Amino acid sequence: MSNKYSYTELKQFTQLLFEAMGCPAHDAEVVADVLLKAELRGIPSHGLMRVKDYYAMADAKRINTSPLVKISYETPSTATVDGDNAFGPVAAKKSMQIAIDKAKVAGTGWVATNNSNHYGIAGYYSMMALEHDMIGISLTNANPLVAPTYSAERLLGTNPIAVAIPTQDAPSFVADFATTPVARGKLAIKSKLGESVPLGLVQDKDGNSTGNPATLEQGGAILTLGGSGVDLGGHKGYCMTALVDIFSSVLSGANFGPFVPPQVAYLPLLEQSVGKGLGHFFGAIRVDAFRPASEFKNSMDKWIQTFRSAKSASPNNPIQIPGDQERDNEGRFISEGISVIPKIFDELKEIAAKLNVDQL
């Protein structure tokens, strides 16, 4: 049975944990906000289960808990940000804000970030642009767990893409997805629950399809969108994953592909580095740089209405707009509370005890 708590309780508790790890209060609040946003939106793979990994990284001195995130290179519409080895959410939120500030002046703003770490859900940062009548874009590379088409080696990350688009009266369009059919965190959830996964999502160390969610711990890999071959478009998923890696790392000066540093403390640091830390890429686009904002948002409402009213192939599966399910989850979990998986709850209790933080 899960333990259920209010959003406010969990956020305050999580913030206290990160303050006890050495984060300034503002940074701790940012990390807690990002992790709890994932819980609210029904993405627990990027929520509280990450606290254990983040704590272990900080405890091993592989995270700078008091970073100076700064611009290292810029033009009027672009910037490269050095995350100073911060917790990913700290470097990412500041980077996205820089993109938004540049877009206010130049029409668009683009930021490539290096020397960072795992940043939580990509959608958190793209959604920051919505209140400014901007389209928000957020990409990140990740440690190599993904096999390119026909490869038995892990060379890429799950490398998500998130795009948030403002609307007038309709709910905002928010697409937030990994460029693989499953994320590492979701495999970890399945493993903790003792469940298998459908074939076609992961492969074993020899490149054979498997339903074992713990295959990554045994040298296996996640497949790209479409699967292992070209018949179902696996090569196109490979292209998407590769593009996110290049925008996030080669453009920013971070490590790419197999050189991305592990985001868990139990894996040793890599001997070879081709850049600084893990990388992200952010964009902010003022819609009124192309047409009046009200016209654009009314057109987006019409777009959403058109797709939502399309005939469904199944009465049990109405047409959804990207972001619908997450928004519904958010409303429900705010009112009903958030359930914490028992194993994750035990991990949080153990970390709180080590940090002398009052238990939930």
N, C-alpha and C positions, 0 to 999 in steps of 0.2 A: 504494500500500500504506500502511495506517495504522501509526503508531507506537504501541506498546502499553507501558503502564506500570502499576505497582501504584497502588491508591488512595492509599496512604500517600505514595508518591513525589510524586504529582501534587498532593496536598493541601499537603505541606510546601513544594513549589516555588511553588504559587499563593499561599500565605501570605507567603512571602518577597517575592514580587512586590508585594503590597499593602503590606507594611511599607516597601518601598523607595519606594512612592508617597507615603508619609507617614502611613499608618495606624498607630495604636497596635497593639501585638501582639494584644491581645484582639479588636479590631475586624477586623484582618486575618484572624484565625482564623475569625471569623464569616463573612466574605465567602467565604473559601476553602471553608468547610464547606458553605455553601449551593450554591455553584457545583459542587462535587464531588458533592453529594447528587443534583443534576440528572443528572450523568454516570452515577452508579451506577444511578439509576432509569430510565435509557434515554431521557433527555430532553436530548440534547446541545445542542438549540436554546437552552437556558437554562443551559448549562454553560460550558466553557472558551472557547467562541467569544465569550462576553460579555466576556472579559478585555480584548480590544482596545478595545471601546466604553468600558468602565469606565476604562481607562488614559487614553484620549483625553480623556474628560470631566475626569478629575483633572488631566491635563497642561494643559488649557485653563482650569483654575481654576473649572470649573463644578460641582465637587464639593468639599464641605468634608471633608477627610480626617481632621480631628480635631474632630468635632462634640460638642456638648453636647445630647444627646437628652433632652427633658424634658416633663413634664406641664404643659400650659398651662391646663387646665380639667378639673374632675372632680367626680363625685358618688360615693357609696359603690359603685356598680356600673358606672360609666362613666368614661371619660377621653378627653380630646383631647390628642394628643401632637404636639409640634413636633419634627420630625426634624432640624432645623438643617442642612438640605441635605446630609445624610449619604449615603453609599452606602446604597441601599435596604435590603440585608440587615441593616445595623446598626440602622437605625431600626425596621425591621419586627420583628426578634427581640425587642428591648426592649419594643415595643408589645404583642406577643403575651404576653410574660411578665407585663406589667401586667394584661392581661385575665385570665390564669390566677390571679394573686394576688387580684384582686378577686372572682373566682368562688369562691375558697376561703372567702371571708367571706360574700358576698352570694348565692351560689348560681349567679349568672351574672356574667360580666364582658364589657364591650363597649368597644372602643377604636377611635377614628377618628384617623388619622394624616395630618398635612399636612407640607409642606416636605420631602418625601422624593424618592427616585428609584427606578429600576427595582429590584425586590427579588428577582428570580430566580423559582424555582418556588413557587407559592402553597402547595402541599402541605407544604412544609417547616415552615411556621408552624402550620398546622392540626394536624399530627402532634405538635407539642409538647404538646398537651393530653392525648394518649392515656395517658401514664404517670401522669396524675393522675385517671384515670377520668372524664375530661371529653370532651365533644364539642368539637372545634376547628373554627373557621370562619375563612377568610382570603379577602379580596377585594382587588383593586387595579385602579385605572384605569391607562391607558397612553396614550402619545402617539397622536394620531389617524391611523389607517391604515385605518379601517373605514367603509364607506359604509352609512348607514341604508337601510332598504327604499326603493327607487326613487330613491335619491340618487346623483349622480355625484361628490359631494363626500365627502372623508374627514373625519368629525366625531367618531368614537369610537375607542377603543382595542380591543385584543383581550380586555381585561377579564376575567381568569380568576376562577373560583370554586373553592375547595377546602374540602371538609368531611371530617374524620376522625372516625370513631366507634369507641369501644373495644368489645372483645369479651372473652369468657371464654377459650375454647380456640381458636376459629377465628382466622385472621389478621384484623387490623383492616380495617374498611371505610374505604377512602380514595379519595374521588372528587376528582380534580384536573383541571380542564379549562378551556380557553378558551371564551368564549361566541361564538367564531367557528369555522368548520370547520378553520382552520389558523392557526398563530401566525407572526408575522414571522420569528422565528428559524428555523422549519422551512422557510420559503421561502428564507431565506438559505442554509441547508444544501443545499437542492435546487439553488440557483443555483451554489454552489461545486462541486457534483458534476456540473454540466452537465445536469441532468435537468429535465423539464417537470412540471407538476402537472395533475391532472384538471380538466376544465372544471367550473365551479360553485363554485370556491373563491375566485377573484379576478376582478377586472374591470379593463379598461384605463381610461385617463383620460376616455374618453367614455362609460363605463358598459357597455361590451361585454364579454362573457365571454371569458377568455383562459386559456391554459395556461402562460403565461410567468411563472416565479417571480420575475423581476426587474421585474415591472410596477410595483411600488411605487416603484422608482427613476425611473420614467418617468411618474409622476403617477397611476398606477392605485391601486386600493383592494382590501382584503379584504372579502368579503361576510360577512353575519351567518349564523349557523346557519340552514339551510333555504334559503339562496340569495337571489336578488334579488327574488322576488315572494312573494305570499301563498299560492300553490297548495301549496308544500312547507313552509310555515310560516316563511318568512324574517322575517315581521313579529314572530313570537314570539321568534326569536333576537335581533332588534332590541330587544325589550322587556327581555330578560335583560341584554344589553350595557348598555342605558341604566340599569337598576337598579343594576348594579355601579358605574357611573360616579357616580351620585347618592349612594350610600352612601359611596363612597370620597372624594368631593370636596365635594359640597354640604354634607354633614354635617360634614366635618372642616375645611372652609375652604381646601381645596386647589383647584387649577385643574381645571375640568371640560372634557370633550369637546375641542373644537378649540383650547382654550387650554392644554392640558397641554404643558409644555416638552419639546422634543426630548430624547431619551435617547442621542443620538449627537452628537459634537462637530462633525461636518462640516455640520450644519444650524444656521443662526443662531437665536439666541434670539428668541422671538416679541415683537413690539412691544407687544402688549396682554396683560395678566394680570388674572385675576379672582379669584386666590387665591394660596396659597403652595405652589409646587412641585407634585409629584405626590402623590396620596393613596391610602391603604389603609384597610381596615376589618377588624377582628378580633373574634372572639367566642369565649368559653369557657363551656361549660354543664356544670355538675356533674350527672351522671346521677342521683346520689342526692338531688338536689333534687326529683326527681319520683317515684322509687321506689328501693328498695335497689339498690345498684350491682350486686351479684351477680345479682339477678333480671333487671335490664336486660341485662347482658352475656350471660346464658344465653339470653335471648330473641333477642338479636342473633345468637348462634350458630345458633339454630333458623332465624332468617330466612335466614342465609347458606346453611345446609344445604338449605333448601327451594328456593332459587333455583339453587344449584349442581347439584341433582339433577333439575332440569327437563329435559324431553325437548328435545334439540337438533334444529333443522331441518336440520343438516348434521353428519355424524359427524366432519368435520374441524374443526368450530368448536364445542367444548363451551361451555356457559354459564360465563361468567366473572363474578367479583365485582369491582367497582371496587377497584383496587389490586393485583390479582393479577399482572398483567403487570409492573408496576413492581417488585413485591417479588421476582419471579423474576429480573428483570434485576439487581437489587441483589445477590442471592446469587451469580449467575454472574460479575458483574464484580468482586466482591470476591475470588473465587477465581482467575479467569482474567486479571484485569487489564483496564484501560480502553484502548480504541483511540482515538487522537487523529487526526482527519482531517488529512492532510498540510498543507493550506493553513492550518489552525488551528495546527498544530505550528510552521509557519514564522513565523506571527504571534507566537506565544509566545516563540520564539527571538529575534526582533527586539526585542520589548519587554524581555526579560531583558538583552539587550546594552545597551540604552539605560539601564536601571536598574542596571547593573553587578551583576546577580544571576547566580550560577553557572547554567550551562545544565543542562537535564535530562540 
